[in-house]
Amino acid sequence: MGKALSGIKTRNYLDKSGKALGKIPKFAEDRSTLKDLYRLMNLIRIFDKKVVSLQRTGKMGTFATSLGQEGVSVGIGHALQKDDIFVPYYRDQGILYQRRVKLIEIMQYWGGDERGSRYVYNREDLPISIPIATQLVHAVGVAYAVKLRKQERAVLSTCGDGGTSEGDFYIALNGAGTWNLPLVFVINNNQWAISVPRAIQTKADTLAQKAVAAGIDSIQVDGNDVIAVRQVVSEALAKARSGGGPTLIEALTYRLGDHTTADDASRYVDKSDLDKAWALEPIIRLQSYLTKKRILSKKEEKQILETCKEEVDQAVAEYLALSPQPPEAIFDYQYANMPSALQEQKDELNYSLHPY
């Protein structure tokens, strides 16, 4: 454990080479749990790569990968309990999957099929949010309802480092602090807000310290250490459920790919910085730890990768077999009760498509 600037504590359990820095959390003493974290990070990386391939061949819309950031989303998802409520942003595949959102549902969403947002399970979790930081305000409303109903559960919402420059971010923090809500905010600080580097986004030494003015506890965590992410988020969620109030967590990681498939990061990311970041990425770090502790054999690792690929391939096959949504479906997911003006537009479109 070390300290960042401004007195914000930073938590990690594995060093850059995957060596334990001291006593690891109790949950990480379980070999099957560590193998599961390793499996989940690999599954999400394989899934992301496959979806990018679909997008490049015209079978998927714009997509935001989590390349290099799997430790953040997998650690968070592993910490959430069934009765908690998750309010995502657009780079949370690792959390969504652990919330029992199907891979095909994630692909449906990014493929322009709104049925992907109507999860088969966990209907209380909110759908993916594209507008920057608005989901944090939604999370405040959800957490207020949880508190009002005296429920012993927590709400967790995520955003990127760019989201902390939005007004909605500060509004959400202020509301959560004022009302002492059972809410955890996690910033996925991947160092880039599209092409804008962290260094020129804000003069704050850390993003975690932005919670100070709102009277909220905050902490930094090494986002490339999935064990640390899982532990820190678990502690914050437990605190929220017990009435201890909100927490802001800044997870430090690095975006190893483009912002989305509509971006070309090679135009603004220095290759030497990227090479250094690849050496620190979360899957290699956990793999190194598991190997040193003789928890994961080469045979087991191969089997994990093969199983992950089979699961992704099966989901992709199901996605490609779906019938496309008709053009008029764009109107069907705007309101619970369609206003007359929108109904008129839908009728007009239907007539132009089927005039007789």
N, C-alpha and C positions, 0 to 999 in steps of 0.2 A: 504494500500500500504506500502511495506517495501523496504529494500535495501539488495541486495545480496553483496557478496564480489566484489571488483574491481569496485565499482560504478555502477554496472549494476542494473537497476531498476527492481523490481518484482511486477507484478500486480495480484491482486485477489479481488473479491467482496464478496465471501462467505468464512467464516472461516471453520475449519475442521468439525464443527458440523452442517454446513448448515445455519448459522446465517449471515445475511447481515452485512458487516463491515462498511457500510455507505450508501451513495446514490448509487443506482445501475444505470447502463446505461439506456438510454431512451428506447432502444429496449426491454429491460427486464421488462419494465412496462406493456407490453402486455401479458396478461395471456395465450392467445392461443399460442403465440410464445414459452413461457416457457414450456407449455404442449407438444408442438411439439419437442422441444429439448429433453424432457424426453422420448417421444415416440421413437425418432430416436436412442437414446442410447440403449434403451431396444431392439429395433428391431435388431440392429447390434449384441448385445450380444446373443440374441436368434439364430440369423443366424450363428454366429461363432460356437456356441455350436453344432448346427445341422451339420455343415460342418465337424467338428471334428469327429462326430459320423459316418458320411459317410466315412471319411478317415480310421477310425478304422475298418470298415467293408469292406474295399477294393473297395469302390465305388468313391473314390476321391484320388487325388495325395496329396503330401505334401502341408500343408496349414499353413499360419501364422495368428494367431488370434490377436485380439486387446483387449483382456480381461484386463479390468482395465484402458484402454487407450481410451475408447469411447468418453470421453470429449474432447480429442484433435481432433480426426477426425471429430466428429459431429460439434464441434465449428468452425472448418475450413470450412467444407462444407457449413455451414449455412451462413458464411461470404462472400463466393465467389458469384460474380454476373454471370449472364448467359453468358456475352461476355468475361469473364476472361478465362484464359487457365490454366489447371491443369496438372502438370507433377508429377505423383505419384511414391512412392516406394511400397513395398509389404505389407504394413499394414494399408491400407487406405480405408477399406470397407465403413466407415462412410462418407467419402468424395465422393467416387465413386457413392454411392447410391444417394446422393443428386445432383450429376451431371447427374442424369437420366440414369446411368448405371444400367441395370437390374440385379437382384440377380442371375438369371440364367446365365447371361453373366460372372459374377464373378466366379460362379461355373464351367462354361465351361473352363475358363482359368486355374484354379487350377486342373481341371480334365484332362488337356492335350489337350484340344480342342482349337486350336488357333482362331476359329471363335468367341470366347469370347472376343477377343481383338478388334474386329471390331464392335465398339459400334453402336447401332441403332441411338443414339442421341450424340450430342457433339463430332463430328468427329475430332475436332481440339484438344481435350484433348489427351494426349499421353497414351499409354498402360502401364500396370504395369511393373516396372523395378525390376529385381532380382539382377543384379550386384550392388555392394555397391557404392553409391554416383555418379555413371555415369549419373543418371537422372538430377543431378544438373547442369552439363555441358550442357546437352541438353536444360535445361530450360534457360540457358544464351543465347543460340542460338535463341530460340523462342522469348525471350524478346528483343533481338537485332532487330529481324525482326519487332516486334510490334513498337519499337521506330522508326525504319527506315521508316515505313509506316505511322508514326504519328497517330497511333490509340490510342484512349482513353480507354485502357483496361490494365489489369495487368496479370502477370504470377505468379503462386505460385507453389513451389516445396517442397517436404518433404523428410526427411531422418531420420534415427535413430541416437542415440548418437554415435554408432560405426562408422557411416558414416563420422563423423567429424574428424576421424583419418586418413581418406583417402586423398590422394593427390588431387583427383578430387574435393573434398570439397573446398580446398584452391584455386584451379584454378578457380572454379566457383565464389567464393567470390571476387577474384581479378578482374575477368572480369566484374562482376556486378557493382563493385565499380568504376572501371576505366571508364566504359562507362555510368555510372549513369542510369542503366536500370530499367524499371518498373517491378521489380521482388521482390517477398517475399519468403524467405527461412524459413521453419519451421522445427526445430529439435524436434522430438518426443523423449525426453530424458526419456526413461523408465528404466534407470539405468543399463541395461545389453546389451552388444554386444554378443549375444549368451550366453556364460558362463563367459565372462569377465566383471567384475563390473566397473561401472563408475570411481571408485576411482583409478584404475590402468590403465585406458585408456589414461589419460592426467594429467599433473600437473596444468593445468589452473583451477582457482577457479570456473569459470563458463564456459559453452560452448558458451554462448552468447558473451563473451568478445573476442572470436576468430574473430569477425567481425571488431574489432578496427583497426587492421593492414591494412584491406582492405578499410578503410574509410567509413564503412557502419554503419548506426544506428542499435542498437540492444537492445533487452529487454527480460527479463524472464517473463513467465506467469505461474500461477498455472494450470497445465494441468488437474487437477481434478475438476477445477471450470469451467464448460462449458460456463458460462456467461462471465467470464474473457477471455477465449480463443476466443470466438466469437467477443468480443469487440476489443481486441488487434489486431487480424487478420484483422478485418474490417478497423481499423485505418491505418494499414500498407498498405492494398490494396488501400485505398482511396489516400494515399500519393503517391503510385506508379503510379496510373492512372493519377494524376495531374502533373506528372513530377518531383516529389520530390525525386525520386531515390529508391534504394533497402533497405530492412530491413531484419535483421536476428532475428528470434524469437525462444527462447528456451522454450519449454513447459515441465514443470516438472511433471512427473507422475511415475507410477511403473508398470512393467509388472507382472501381477498376474498369468500368466501361462507359458507354455513352449515357447521357441523362435519360434519354429514351431512344427508341429506334428512329426518331426524327432528328437526332442530334449526331454530330461528328466531333467527339471529344479530342481527337488528334489535332484539331485546329487550335486548341488552347491549353491542353495538358502537356507539361514538360515530360518527355519520355523518361528521363532519369528519375523524376519523382514517382512516376508510375512503376518503374522497375523496383524501386525501394518499397513501394506499397505492396507489390505482389509478394515480396518476401515476408510480409507481415500478415498476410490474409488468414482468416479464421479457420479454414478447413485444414490447411497445412499445420497450423499451430496445434490444433486438437489431435490431429493424426500423429504428430511428433510425440505428444504427451502419451497417447495410447500405446504407441510403439515402445517408448522407453519403459513404460510400466508393464509391458507384455500383456496388455488388455486386448489388443487387436492384432490378429495374425494376418499375414498376406492373403491367406485363403479366405478369411472372413471378410477382409476388405474387398476382395474381388467379388465375393458373393453379394455384398451390400450394393456395390455399384451395378451389378447385373440386375438385381431385383429392382433398384430405383429406375433403371432404364426401361425395364419391362413395364413398370407401373406408368411411367410417362408415355411410353409408346401406346399403351392401351387407351389412356385418356385422350391422346391426340387422335387415334383412330375413331373413337366415339365422337369427338368434336367434328371431325371432317365428314362424318356420316350424317350429321344433323341437317335437317331441311332449313334453307335460308328463311329468315323472317321476311314477310311481305313488306313493301314500302310503307303501307298505312300503319304498320305496327309502331312507327315512331310516335304516333299520337297516344298510344295505349298506356304509356308509362309516365305520363306527365302529372296527372292528378288522380286522386281516388274517384272523384266524380268530375267527369269532363265538362268544362264550361261550354256554353253554347257557341262562343266564338271559335273555339278549337274544334268542336263537333262539326261546324260548318266547313272548316278547312279540310277536315278528314273526309267529309261527304264529297267535297269538290275533288279531292285527290282520287277517291274511289270512282267517281264518275269519269274522270280523265283516263283512269286505268281500265275501267269496264263501262264504256258508254252505252252499251246495250244490254 
